[in-house]
Amino acid sequence: YLKTMVYLSLQSLFDLCGIRIAYLMWTCRDVTKRGLKEILFDELVSVVSSDVQSLPLPEKTKARILKHVRPAGSHLLSLLSLWLFMQPENSQKCLTGEMLFECLILNADGLINQRKTAEKILSSRILDNVFAFRLACINFLEKEVLKLWILVKEYFLNKLILEGEQANSFIERSPLLRSIDLYEQYY
């Protein structure tokens, strides 16, 4: 009975290959550089599907890959929207489609293993330290967080000090906020 349950939940090797190829076709389009707007998704699906159609493969194999293009793209883009949300705007050391192509790791069910993919990306040591630290944090990579904290703590401490100074400056310029005693309101 257990054998049957495990077997039913796993993808066939043919499907896993099709899923992997679908993900890799998405990374070739370097979706890390595109805006992740919903409007573009259907357009990107068409482009990636055309790329699959141009592969020198039997039609049956192409059909198997094509059925995975939309779900693979949706999953990859949702992961990237989470990861790229934290990426600095003008960083020269940012996540690229090529990095994803090299580092993408899938689970047995055909979904991206976010933790192992992040570990592999971080092991390349190509990313900006602040982005790498944030990527390690959201993927619960404790060893990487501890290694990177040494490199980024000054950045975050300076950022906290700057934000505190900006808040104080704002309060000093706002007569309404200066006249309110916050301590008395809460205690």
C-alpha positions as CSV (number, residue, x, y, z in Angstrom):
1,Y,0.0,0.0,0.0
2,L,2.8,2.4,0.9
3,K,4.6,1.7,-2.3
4,T,1.4,2.6,-4.3
5,M,1.0,5.8,-2.4
6,V,4.6,6.9,-3.0
7,Y,4.5,5.9,-6.7
8,L,1.3,7.9,-7.3
9,S,2.7,11.1,-5.8
10,L,5.9,11.0,-7.9
11,Q,6.2,12.3,-11.5
12,S,7.4,10.0,-14.2
13,L,11.0,10.5,-15.3
14,F,9.7,11.7,-18.7
15,D,7.5,14.3,-16.9
16,L,10.4,15.4,-14.6
17,C,12.6,15.9,-17.6
18,G,9.8,17.9,-19.3
19,I,9.3,20.0,-16.2
20,R,13.1,20.7,-15.8
21,I,13.3,21.7,-19.5
22,A,10.3,24.0,-19.1
23,Y,12.0,25.8,-16.1
24,L,15.3,26.1,-18.0
25,M,13.5,27.6,-21.0
26,W,12.1,30.2,-18.6
27,T,15.5,31.0,-17.2
28,C,16.9,31.4,-20.7
29,R,14.5,34.3,-21.1
30,D,16.1,35.9,-18.1
31,V,12.9,36.7,-16.3
32,T,15.0,38.2,-13.5
33,K,15.2,41.4,-15.6
34,R,11.6,41.7,-16.6
35,G,8.8,43.4,-14.7
36,L,6.8,40.7,-13.0
37,K,3.4,42.1,-14.0
38,E,0.5,39.8,-14.6
39,I,-0.1,41.4,-18.0
40,L,3.3,40.1,-19.2
41,F,2.8,36.5,-18.1
42,D,0.7,35.4,-21.1
43,E,3.1,37.1,-23.4
44,L,6.1,35.3,-21.7
45,V,4.2,32.0,-21.9
46,S,3.9,32.5,-25.6
47,V,7.6,33.3,-26.1
48,V,8.7,30.4,-24.0
49,S,6.3,28.1,-25.8
50,S,7.7,29.2,-29.1
51,D,11.2,28.5,-27.8
52,V,10.1,25.0,-26.9
53,Q,8.6,24.5,-30.3
54,S,11.9,25.4,-31.9
55,L,13.8,22.7,-30.0
56,P,15.0,19.8,-32.2
57,L,12.9,17.2,-30.4
58,P,10.1,14.8,-31.3
59,E,6.6,16.3,-31.3
60,K,5.5,14.0,-28.4
61,T,8.4,15.3,-26.3
62,K,7.6,18.9,-27.2
63,A,4.0,18.4,-26.2
64,R,5.1,17.0,-22.8
65,I,7.3,20.0,-22.2
66,L,4.6,22.5,-23.4
67,K,2.1,21.2,-20.8
68,H,4.6,22.3,-18.1
69,V,5.5,25.7,-19.5
70,R,2.6,27.7,-17.9
71,P,2.8,26.1,-14.4
72,A,6.6,26.2,-14.3
73,G,6.6,29.8,-15.3
74,S,4.0,30.7,-12.7
75,H,5.9,29.0,-10.0
76,L,9.3,30.5,-11.0
77,L,7.8,34.0,-11.3
78,S,6.2,33.8,-7.9
79,L,9.5,32.7,-6.4
80,L,11.3,35.5,-8.2
81,S,8.8,38.1,-7.0
82,L,9.6,37.1,-3.4
83,W,13.4,36.9,-4.0
84,L,13.8,40.0,-6.2
85,F,11.6,42.1,-3.9
86,M,14.7,42.4,-1.7
87,Q,17.3,42.9,-4.4
88,P,18.9,46.4,-4.5
89,E,17.9,48.4,-7.6
90,N,21.3,49.3,-9.0
91,S,23.4,46.4,-7.9
92,Q,25.9,45.0,-10.4
93,K,26.0,41.7,-8.5
94,C,22.4,40.7,-8.9
95,L,20.5,37.5,-9.6
96,T,20.5,36.6,-13.3
97,G,18.8,34.1,-15.5
98,E,22.2,32.4,-16.1
99,M,22.6,31.9,-12.3
100,L,19.1,30.4,-12.1
101,F,19.9,28.1,-15.1
102,E,23.0,26.9,-13.3
103,C,21.6,26.6,-9.8
104,L,18.0,25.6,-10.2
105,I,17.2,22.4,-8.1
106,L,13.9,20.6,-8.3
107,N,12.2,18.3,-5.8
108,A,10.9,14.9,-6.8
109,D,7.5,16.4,-7.3
110,G,8.9,18.8,-10.0
111,L,8.7,22.0,-7.9
112,I,11.6,24.2,-7.2
113,N,13.5,23.4,-4.0
114,Q,13.8,27.0,-2.9
115,R,16.2,26.2,0.0
116,K,18.7,24.1,-2.0
117,T,18.5,26.5,-5.0
118,A,19.2,29.5,-2.7
119,E,22.2,27.5,-1.1
120,K,23.6,26.8,-4.6
121,I,23.2,30.5,-5.7
122,L,24.8,31.7,-2.4
123,S,27.7,29.3,-2.8
124,S,28.7,31.1,-6.0
125,R,29.5,34.2,-4.0
126,I,28.5,36.4,-6.9
127,L,25.6,38.2,-5.3
128,D,25.8,41.6,-3.5
129,N,26.3,40.8,0.3
130,V,23.1,42.6,1.4
131,F,20.9,40.7,-1.1
132,A,22.7,37.4,-0.3
133,F,22.1,38.0,3.4
134,R,18.4,38.6,2.8
135,L,18.1,35.6,0.5
136,A,19.8,33.5,3.2
137,C,17.3,34.9,5.8
138,I,14.1,34.1,3.9
139,N,15.3,30.6,3.1
140,F,16.3,29.9,6.7
141,L,20.0,29.2,5.8
142,E,21.4,29.7,9.3
143,K,25.1,29.1,8.5
144,E,25.0,31.5,5.5
145,V,23.2,34.1,7.6
146,L,25.9,33.9,10.3
147,K,28.7,34.1,7.7
148,L,27.1,37.1,5.9
149,W,26.1,39.0,9.0
150,I,29.8,39.8,9.6
151,L,29.8,41.4,6.2
152,V,26.5,43.3,6.3
153,K,26.0,44.3,10.0
154,E,27.6,47.7,9.5
155,Y,25.3,48.4,6.5
156,F,22.2,47.6,8.6
157,L,23.4,49.5,11.6
158,N,24.1,52.6,9.5
159,K,20.7,52.2,7.9
160,L,19.0,52.0,11.3
161,I,20.8,55.1,12.5
162,L,19.9,57.0,9.3
163,E,16.3,56.0,9.5
164,G,16.2,57.0,13.2
165,E,17.7,60.4,12.3
166,Q,15.2,60.9,9.5
167,A,12.3,60.1,11.9
168,N,13.6,62.5,14.5
169,S,14.0,65.2,11.9
170,F,10.5,64.6,10.7
171,I,9.1,64.8,14.3
172,E,11.1,68.0,14.9
173,R,9.7,69.6,11.8
174,S,6.1,68.6,12.6
175,P,4.6,70.9,15.3
176,L,1.6,68.6,15.8
177,L,3.8,65.6,16.6
178,R,6.0,67.6,18.9
179,S,3.0,68.7,21.0
180,I,1.9,65.1,21.6
181,D,3.5,63.3,24.5
182,L,3.5,59.7,23.3
183,Y,4.7,58.4,26.7
184,E,1.6,59.7,28.4
185,Q,-0.7,58.3,25.8
186,Y,0.5,54.7,26.2
187,Y,1.4,54.6,29.9
